[in-house]
């Protein structure tokens, strides 16, 4: 399974730091999964899309839920359909292969070309889930006992695993991964990110929006700090709403685009009032409607 030494440098719509680029390329060179952590909204999921786009690969996404089992990513044996066909259908139920459906990991293994496999939010699953994948991710193969087949990877997929750190992952699993924590972008990097999505944005409006955004994130006790994606939505709302730069820090228009919890909404308004800023009574109703 010799793969070309492609190099990831980011894409036109995804700005990756040098450290992140290095982590991606090291993981690819070592043939190890890349475990990505970071607070929600820092672009963990979008990273996999960017890698696929930048390296000309297809992207397979395995979205993990609390009920997901490791075997689901390998294959599923549809016993219910086989039973139904045996009773009511005219299919040949003796061939079990007709009722075997490969999961996302299995599909990545049999792909004719190298692909990017995103295992998204692995920490949502049971604590044993990561360990149950160790063998398959190491040897790049798995058995299907029902048919006696062995599925081997034609090409080693580029495996990206994201976690929101909702629970600790097993040490044995961590040892097999390259790890990278995506820190929240500072103001300068965020300015580049916003310009990618809003290239014609007025500079003063951008400066005022970023100053207000980071001021909100600095407020202690917020249950959910606004993320990059919410900032991009807010900037779009400011442009569509025709908001002048002067009003941004003074009134925080369309605050409901940034803040999604009542506790945080009230905390921001209290801090705003403590600065001697008075909001119009109709404003809050407008904000909550966004």
C-alpha positions as MATLAB code, in Angstrom:
seq = 'XXXXXXXXXXXXXXXXXXXXXXXXXXXXXXXXXXXXXXXXXXXXXXXXXXXXXXXXXXXXXXXXXXXXXXXXXXXXXXXXXXXXXXXXXXXXXXXXXXXXXXXXXXXXXXXXXXXXXXXXXXXXXXXXXXXXXXXXXXXXXXXXXXXXXXXXXXXXXXXXXXXXXXXXXXXXXXXXXXXXXXXXXXXXXXXXXXXXXXXXXXXXXXXXXXXXXXXXXXXXXXXXXXXXXXXXXXXXXXXXXXXXXXXXXXXXXXXXXXXXXXXXXXXXXXXXXXXXXXXXXXXXXXXXXX';
ca = [
       0.000    0.000    0.000;
       2.637    2.528   -1.038;
       1.016    5.931   -1.378;
       2.224    9.102   -3.056;
       3.726   11.640   -0.699;
       1.147   14.344   -1.286;
       1.507   17.505    0.787;
      -1.345   19.386    2.406;
      -1.025   23.180    2.418;
      -4.620   24.243    3.055;
      -7.140   25.387    0.464;
      -8.543   28.679   -0.755;
     -11.443   28.523    1.696;
      -9.629   26.897    4.632;
      -6.644   28.626    6.197;
      -4.534   26.092    8.083;
      -1.727   27.187   10.382;
       1.770   25.895    9.702;
       1.568   23.646   12.782;
      -1.703   22.130   11.557;
      -0.299   21.565    8.066;
       2.703   19.815    9.616;
       0.477   17.586   11.748;
      -1.588   16.564    8.724;
       1.474   15.773    6.624;
       3.219   13.859    9.421;
       0.098   11.734    9.992;
      -0.092   10.948    6.273;
       3.608   10.090    6.085;
       3.387    7.798    9.129;
       0.106    6.233    8.038;
      -1.433    7.142   11.394;
      -4.881    8.559   12.172;
      -4.852   12.294   12.935;
      -6.811   13.047   16.104;
      -8.107   16.618   16.097;
      -9.423   18.340   19.207;
     -10.578   21.910   19.751;
     -13.618   23.806   20.918;
     -16.716   23.666   18.689;
     -16.509   25.944   15.683;
     -12.743   25.828   15.187;
     -13.009   23.978   11.877;
     -12.272   20.384   12.890;
     -14.803   18.837   10.531;
     -14.001   21.310    7.753;
     -10.351   20.271    7.971;
     -11.178   16.837    6.543;
     -13.080   18.447    3.683;
     -10.142   20.744    3.014;
      -7.661   17.845    2.990;
      -9.826   15.935    0.524;
     -10.187   18.974   -1.729;
      -6.553   20.007   -1.493;
      -5.242   16.515   -2.252;
      -7.826   15.579   -4.869;
      -9.354   12.735   -2.841;
     -12.901   11.621   -2.159;
     -14.220   12.189    1.353;
     -16.017    9.507    3.374;
     -17.752   10.727    6.537;
     -18.616    8.449    9.454;
     -20.762   10.487   11.856;
     -20.557    8.983   15.328;
     -23.558    8.855   17.673;
     -24.001    7.581   21.215;
     -25.392    4.313   19.846;
     -22.680    3.762   17.224;
     -20.666    0.562   17.468;
     -17.259    0.021   15.908;
     -18.599   -2.838   13.790;
     -21.032   -0.393   12.122;
     -18.085    1.183   10.329;
     -16.912   -2.172    9.020;
     -20.085   -3.834    7.783;
     -23.723   -4.493    8.625;
     -25.443   -7.846    8.227;
     -29.106   -7.125    7.501;
     -30.716  -10.150    9.134;
     -34.143   -8.483    9.196;
     -34.216   -8.056    5.404;
     -33.023  -11.628    4.918;
     -35.798  -12.927    7.153;
     -38.352  -10.815    5.313;
     -37.134  -12.070    1.929;
     -37.242  -15.672    3.113;
     -40.891  -15.285    4.091;
     -42.304  -12.918    1.502;
     -39.744  -12.322   -1.233;
     -38.485  -14.186   -4.252;
     -34.785  -13.587   -3.546;
     -32.145  -16.250   -3.055;
     -31.535  -15.893    0.681;
     -28.871  -18.602    0.710;
     -26.232  -16.121   -0.445;
     -25.557  -14.070    2.683;
     -23.365  -11.667    0.706;
     -26.531  -10.046   -0.639;
     -27.278   -8.899    2.892;
     -23.837   -7.577    3.794;
     -23.435   -3.816    3.477;
     -20.070   -2.225    4.071;
     -19.797    0.679    6.503;
     -17.780    3.832    5.879;
     -14.497    2.245    6.951;
     -15.182   -0.747    4.742;
     -16.038    1.502    1.808;
     -12.794    3.425    2.317;
     -10.851    0.150    2.308;
     -12.220   -1.081   -1.024;
     -12.004    2.272   -2.807;
     -10.066    2.131   -6.071;
      -8.058    5.165   -4.974;
      -6.861    6.653   -1.716;
      -9.559    8.572    0.157;
      -9.955   10.735    3.243;
     -12.013    9.094    5.996;
     -13.499   11.399    8.632;
     -14.550    9.737   11.901;
     -16.479   12.665   13.306;
     -16.947   13.246   17.066;
     -15.578    9.917   18.252;
     -16.079   10.911   21.899;
     -19.862   10.645   21.490;
     -19.635    6.851   21.360;
     -19.169    4.344   24.165;
     -15.761    4.420   25.864;
     -14.875    1.036   24.318;
     -15.555    2.259   20.784;
     -12.023    3.591   20.054;
     -10.350    0.419   21.351;
     -12.641   -1.713   19.208;
     -11.169   -0.026   16.126;
      -7.497   -0.452   17.055;
      -6.882   -3.661   15.102;
      -8.624   -2.550   11.922;
      -6.860    0.829   11.872;
      -3.503   -0.858   12.492;
      -3.625   -3.699    9.966;
      -6.056   -2.067    7.537;
      -8.199   -5.172    7.193;
     -11.116   -6.964    8.833;
     -12.976  -10.248    8.540;
     -16.640  -10.883    7.785;
     -17.347  -14.175    9.629;
     -20.760  -14.597    8.008;
     -19.187  -14.982    4.558;
     -15.625  -15.956    5.443;
     -14.295  -12.925    3.522;
     -11.415  -10.693    4.510;
     -11.624   -7.055    3.452;
      -8.181   -5.513    2.966;
      -7.489   -1.877    2.225;
      -6.408   -1.325   -1.358;
      -5.004    2.009   -0.267;
      -4.436    3.270    3.270;
      -7.030    6.024    3.785;
      -6.090    9.360    5.325;
      -7.969    9.010    8.621;
      -9.069   12.184   10.410;
     -10.720   11.739   13.817;
     -12.388   14.636   15.622;
     -13.230   14.939   19.303;
     -14.902   17.648   21.357;
     -13.263   16.220   24.502;
     -16.612   15.185   25.995;
     -14.851   12.148   27.444;
     -11.283   10.911   27.701;
     -10.097    8.506   25.013;
      -8.207    5.306   25.936;
      -4.413    5.532   26.150;
      -3.965    2.581   23.792;
      -5.943    4.457   21.151;
      -4.108    7.747   21.722;
      -0.725    6.031   21.278;
      -1.680    5.116   17.724;
      -2.694    8.635   16.692;
      -0.961   11.838   15.735;
      -2.571   14.503   17.915;
      -3.291   18.150   17.159;
      -5.266   20.695   19.152;
      -6.726   23.489   17.024;
      -6.416   26.591   19.152;
      -9.034   29.264   18.672;
      -7.766   31.729   16.037;
      -6.280   34.992   17.251;
      -7.524   38.273   15.805;
      -5.009   38.371   12.956;
      -5.728   34.839   11.768;
      -9.453   35.408   12.207;
      -9.195   38.472   10.006;
      -7.756   36.297    7.234;
     -10.502   33.724    7.711;
     -13.270   36.334    7.488;
     -11.715   37.864    4.369;
     -11.772   34.475    2.659;
     -15.548   34.319    3.105;
     -16.230   38.055    2.754;
     -13.500   39.406    0.449;
     -15.256   42.720   -0.228;
     -15.953   43.542    3.424;
     -15.262   47.131    4.479;
     -12.105   47.197    6.598;
     -13.561   49.343    9.368;
     -16.620   47.132    9.681;
     -14.349   44.098    9.925;
     -12.211   45.732   12.627;
     -15.246   46.759   14.685;
     -16.879   43.338   14.323;
     -13.731   41.521   15.433;
     -13.227   43.842   18.412;
     -16.802   43.244   19.550;
     -16.558   39.497   18.904;
     -13.434   39.014   21.023;
     -14.846   41.277   23.733;
     -17.879   38.999   23.977;
     -15.668   35.894   24.117;
     -13.698   37.474   26.987;
     -16.757   37.671   29.240;
     -16.393   35.229   32.118;
     -18.990   32.549   32.656;
     -20.370   32.183   29.147;
     -21.874   28.737   28.674;
     -21.195   28.781   24.918;
     -18.714   31.231   23.494;
     -19.432   32.318   19.922;
     -17.443   30.354   17.357;
     -15.845   31.145   14.022;
     -18.886   29.974   12.073;
     -21.130   32.218   14.149;
     -18.823   35.173   13.552;
     -19.066   34.592    9.799;
     -22.870   34.501   10.052;
     -22.846   37.671   12.154;
     -20.696   39.541    9.653;
     -23.100   38.491    6.916;
     -26.021   39.731    9.022;
     -24.295   43.082    9.565;
     -23.738   43.490    5.831;
     -27.271   42.449    4.875;
     -28.707   44.660    7.613;
     -26.732   47.676    6.399;
     -25.211   48.230    9.852;
     -22.625   50.988   10.043;
     -19.323   50.284   11.845;
     -20.153   52.881   14.519;
     -23.188   50.904   15.689;
     -21.444   47.573   16.134;
     -19.688   48.034   19.469;
     -22.307   50.511   20.679;
     -25.405   48.400   20.054;
     -24.204   44.866   19.198;
     -26.909   44.448   16.563;
     -28.179   40.947   15.753;
     -26.595   39.578   18.928;
     -28.727   36.468   18.637;
     -26.581   35.347   15.714;
     -23.614   35.083   18.076;
     -25.257   34.119   21.365;
     -27.552   31.093   21.609;
     -28.225   30.696   25.348;
     -30.408   32.886   27.580;
     -27.775   32.937   30.325;
     -25.108   34.188   27.921;
     -27.482   36.665   26.310;
     -28.220   38.266   29.682;
     -24.546   38.224   30.675;
     -23.554   40.106   27.516;
     -26.341   42.661   27.962;
     -25.353   43.251   31.584;
     -21.743   43.863   30.580;
     -22.927   46.135   27.797;
     -25.055   48.160   30.207;
     -22.161   48.372   32.669;
     -20.260   50.203   29.936;
     -22.978   52.830   29.976;
     -24.599   51.663   26.724;
     -28.384   51.755   26.542;
     -30.180   49.478   24.125;
     -33.532   50.265   22.639;
     -36.325   48.110   24.055;
     -37.249   46.929   20.559;
     -33.704   45.791   19.926;
     -33.780   42.770   22.218;
     -36.847   41.418   20.505;
     -35.180   41.761   17.129;
     -32.031   40.072   18.388;
     -33.856   37.068   19.791;
     -35.649   36.566   16.501;
     -32.365   35.936   14.680;
];
